[in-house]
């Protein structure tokens, strides 16, 4: 992509926005970064951008920013429906996401993973499989480093493994992964996309520009995802934890199995996997299907599945104190993900939930809480709606915490030996934290401090 002397506007001075700005500047573009936050709230970023020769504007984002601009790259947190971006599109200015920008920077093949839940685990699994197979790779997107930084100067013998959200898919135009996977689809980010139909459309953009010799891996057990096969221009491979498939990745007598090109191969037993839970079986099957089309052997797949112990912030065991176990599931930013977490527990749970409300339906979540949770602790902006939903489902053991620290302390006081304290918020983190990682690390630190 030739950026020499082109005028780029990057909206959002977060991690991905700064990475895009630096890469574009290195490629000869004239770059302006705009952020709605006041200058004093951006920490060291202004000095960093100034040293790189990148202009920064803060505060109100008016149409004057569009003067002489050739391309705009919004950060994932900036909606394509932002008034300034809609005006830019009307004026014929190209608006693309960081994913699209990264794709145009390199000839390296992309392996892309999306879905409502399970993206990070699946992305990490396929990355480990490719690495163990001795192949070159970089990992970016929602996991690892920003994609534009990850792919910069990479050659076509390197796999780019990318975890991609619906936000990032809003602004793709030519993006064409060699292989991609859609793990599942449940209502999420409705506050941004408006309807489930639009949310599904965003997910389908991951394969929209593929060709017949590319691959899309789809969850056969999820009806909405299974139906996406009708729209896919590429070779469809299904995975299923409930059905044996003529072609695809599935379970046979408790063993992960893959069948492609008329050859069926056994990978390993479910009981041998280092991560547990039905959702992780599906994640593993998806990763194996991706690995297969990347010429990774079943032996390497099996070795990876046996040794892999999970990812940070996803049902992560923190420690045990006075007979109570503490688990960090901060990555559960929607009710469906928290439901999966709760289903992994046999013992009673003290649950900490709440944060920035996405407006998703809470019915199924509350039913699962009623089954597994002895004490429910609510915190953050969503607490009022969550409390009302809990009461509507005859849940009585409801507690409120004024701060995140208070929530952890209250959980420790309420939990009894043999129980588990679980942080699984079912909400975004932005009311109290910059991201779910910061929230998860705060939880772990607070749990450690309980011993003092």
N, C-alpha and C positions, 0 to 999 in steps of 0.2 A: 504494500500500500504506500503510495507516494504522498507524503504529508508535507513536503518541503514548501515553506512559505504559505501553507494553508492556515486559516484562522479557525481554531477550535475553542469551543466553550465546554468546559466540564462543570456539570452542576452537582455540587456536593463535595465537600472537602474531607470525606471519610477515607478509609484505607484504600478502597478501590479507586476513588476519584483522584487521590494523590498519585497512585500508581499509574493510572492512565495519563495524567498530566505529564509526569516525568518521562514516560516512554515516548509520548507524542513530541515533547520538546527535544528529546534526543534524536528524533527522526526529522527534525527541522521545522516543526510546526510552530506557529505563534499561538501560545496557549493562555487562556484565561480561565481561572477557577472561580466559581461563584458559590457561596454558601449563605443560606438565610440567617445563620446564627451570627451574633455579634462577634467582632474580632477578638474580644477578650475571652470568649468561650472556646477558642480554637487551639489553645495551648501553644505548642512549638511549631504548629503547621505553618503559620504565616512566615516565620523566619526560614523554614525549610524550603518553601516555595520561592521566596525571594532569592535565596542563594542559587536556586536552579534557574533563575531568570523567568519565572512564571508569575504572571499578574494574578492578584487575588482581589475579589470584591466581596463584601459581606453585607448582610442586611437585606433590604427590599430588592427583589429580583424583578426589575421592570423591563419593558420591551427595548429599552436602550441597549441592553446587553446583546441584542441580536444584530446590531449594526456591524456589517462586513463579516459576519460569521459564516463559515462554510459548512461546519459540522458541529453537532452538539452530542455529547456523551453524558447522559445522566447517570448518577450513581444508582444502585439498585433501590435505595430508599426513596428515590424521587419518581413518582408515578408518571407514566407516559401521558396521563390526562392532566398533568400540571398545566395551568393556563398558558405559561410561557412556552412550554413545549408544543402545545396545540397551535399557538400563534406561529411558532417557527415552522411547523409542518405546513401551515397554510401559506407561508411565504416561500416554500420550496427548499427550506434548509433541511439537510439530512439529519435525522435523529436516530442514533443507534445505541444499543447497550454495550457495556464493557465486554460481554461475551462475543458480540458481533465484531467489535474492535479487535479483540484478541484473535479471533478466527482469521481476520484479514491480514494479520501480521505474520502468519506462519504457514508453511506447507505441511507441518506436522499433522498426523491424523488425530482426531478428537474421539475420545471415549466419554460420552456424556450421560450423566445419571440425574433423573428428576423423579418427582412423586411427592405426595404429601408427607409421607413418613419413610424412614429407613435410608434416606439418601446418604448420610454420612457413613453409616456402617457399610453400605454396599460400595460406596466410593473407596473407602479404606481397604475393603477386602479385595476388590479388583486391582487396586494399586499394589497391594502386597503380593498378589499372584503374579502380576506382570514383573515386579521387581525380582521375585524368587526365580522367575523363568530366565533371568539374566538380560532382560530388555531395558532399554533406556526409557525413562518416563519423567514427567513433571506432573504435579498435582496442584490444582488451583480451583478458584470459584468460591463457593461457600465454605470450602475446607482448604487448609493450606494457605497459600499466598494468592493475591489477586491474579486473575488469569492473564492480564496484559503483561504483568511482571514475569509470570511463569513461562510464557511462550516466547518472550523477547529473545531473539537470536537462536531459537531452537530450530533444529533441522528436521527433515522429513523422516529420519530414522528414530524419532522420539515420539512416544505416545503422550498426548495431553489428556490426562484424566481429570474431568471437571464435574463437580457437583453444582447443579444449576437449578435455581428457583424459578417460579413463575414470574417474579419481578424481572429477572434477568432476561427472560424470554420475550417480554413485551417489546423489546427493541431489536430483535434479530431480523435480518433481511436475507442474507445469503448463507447463514450458518448451516453447515452440512457436516455433521459428525460421521465418521466411518461406522461407528456403532453407538447406539444409545439405548437407554432403558427407562421405561416408565413403570415405577414400582407399584403404585396404587393411586387412587383418587378419592379423597373425601373432602367435604366442604372446608375450605381454609382461605384466608385472605379475602373473604367476601367484602370486608370493609374497603379493600382496594379495587377488586375486580368487579364488584357489584352483584354478579350472579355466578352460580356454579357453572353455567354454560360457558361464560367468558373465561373462568378459571380453567376449565377443560381445554378450551381453545388455545390458551397460552401454553399449556403442557404439550399439546399436539404440535406446536411450532418446533419442537425439538427434532422432529423427523420430517417436517414439511418439505425441506429442500434435498432430502436424501434421494439417491438413485437406486436402481435395481440391484447393484452390487454392494450396497451398504446394508447394515443390519439394524433392526429395532427389536428390542427384547421387551415383551409385554406380559403382564400378570394375567394369566388365564382365569384365576380365581376372582378377579375384580371385574364385574360385568362391564362397567364403564370403560375400563382399560382394554378389556378384550374386544370391545366394539371398535376401538381405535384402529384395529388392524384393517378395517375397511377403508381407511383414509391413508394408509401408509404406502408410499411409493417404493419402499425398500423390502428386503427379505425379512419376514416376520418370524421370530422365534418366541414361543411361549414358555413360561415357567409356571409350575403349579405344585402346591404342596398337598392338593386333594385329589388330583386326577393323574392317571398315567397317560402320557402323551406319545403319539406315534413319532413326533419330532419335538424336541425341546428338552428342558431340564425339569425333573420331577422326582418323586419318591417312589421307590419300589421296595416293599418289605422293610421299611425303615432305613433305606440307603439312598443317599443323594445319587441320582443317575442322570446321565445326559445321552441323548440320542440325536445324532445329526448325520446326514449323508448315508443313512442306512446302517450306521454302526452305533450300537448301544454300549456305553461304558459306565461302570460303577465308580463313584468317586470316594465316598466314605459313609459310614453310618452316622445318623443324626446324633446318636449318643456319644460319638467321638468329638463332636464340635466343641470348641472352646467357649462359645457363646450359646446361651440357652434361650428358649422361647420360640413359639410358633412363628412370630414375626421375623425372627432371625433365620429360621429355616428358609423363609421366602427370600430374605436378603441374600442368603448364601446361594440359593438356586439362581437368582438373577446374576450374581457375580460370576458364577460358574459358566453361565451361558455367554456372558460378555468375554470371559477368559477364553472360551473355546474358539470364538471367532477371531481372537487375537493369537491363536496357535499356542496357547498354554496347555501343557499336558495335564491329564487328570491327576497324575502323581503330585504335581506342584499344587493343584487345587486342593487336594486332600491334606497335604502338609500345611498349607496356609490355614485351612479351616480348623485343623487340630491345634495349631499354635496361637491363633488369634483370640485375644481375651476381651475385645470390645473397645469402644472409643470413649474418650473423655466426655462427660456430661450426658451420657446415655446409659441410664441404669448403672451408673458407676458406683461401686462400693467405696465408701469413704473410710469408715472405721466402725468399731464396736465399742460402746462405753456402757458399763453397768448393765450388760445383758441386752442393750438396744443397738440395733444395726442402723446405720445412716447411709442413705443412697442419694446420689446426685443425678437427677434426670432433668436438668435445666433445659436440655434441648427439646423437651416436650412443650412446644409452643402452640399446640392446638389440642382440643379434647380427645381426638382420636389417638394421638400419640400417648397421652396420659392413660387412656383406657388400656392400651397395650402394656404399659408399665404396670398398672395395677393387676393385670391378669397374670403377671409373673410371680406374684406373692401368694403364699399359702397362709402365712402368719398374719395377724391383724396389723393394720397400717395406720400410722399418724401421718396424714397427708398435708403438705403445705402447697396451696394452689393460689393462683391469682397473679395479676400483673396488668399489662395493657390488653384490654378486651378487644378481640377480633370480631365480636358479634356473631359467633357461630352458635349453632344449636347445642344445648347442654343436656338434653334429655338422656341420651345413652351414657354420657359421662356420669351423671348423677345416679343412674341405675347401677353402674359399676362401683361407684363410691359406696353405695348402700351395701354391696356385697363384701367389700374388702376393707373399708375404712372405719376405724373405731372413733377417731377424732379428726375433724376437718378444721384446718386453720386457713383462714382467708386473709389475703394481704393485697394491697395495690388498688389500682383504679377499678378493676373488675369485681372487687369484693361485694359490692351491693347486689349486682345482678347474680353473681354466683350464690350468694346467701339466699336470695329469693328462690332461685331454682332448686337449691337444696331443701328449703322448707316445702316447696311444692311437691317434693318427692319424699316427704315425711322423714327427712334427715334432721335429727335433733341435736347431735353433738357437734355444734358449729361454734368456732371461736374466731375472733377477729384480732389482728395484730396491727399496730400502728406503723411499724417499720419492719423491714426484712430481718434485722437483728432480733427484734422482739419475737418474730415468728419462729425463728430457730430456737430461741430460749424457751418459748412456750411449748414447742414440740418436745424438747428435752424434758420439761417438767411433767408433761402429760403422758409420755410414753412409759410403758411398763416392760420389765424384762421379758424377752421372748418376742417383742414386737419390733417393727421397723419404722423409722422415720424416713419418709420419702418426699423429696422436693420434686414435684412433677407439676409445673404451674398451669399447663393447658392455656397459656397466654404468652404473648410477646413480653419482652423484658424492658421495653423502652420507657416505661413510666418511672423506673428506678435505676436502670443500668443502660450502658451503651449497647449491650448485646447479651445473648444468653450465656456466652462464655464468661463474661464478667460476673453475671449472676451466679453461675455454677461455682466459680472460684471463690466468690464471697461466701457462699454456703459452706464450702469445704473449710475455709479458714475459720468461720464461726463455729463449726462443729469441733475443729481442733481446739479452739479456745475454750470450749466447754469444760475441758479437763483442768483448766488452770484455776 
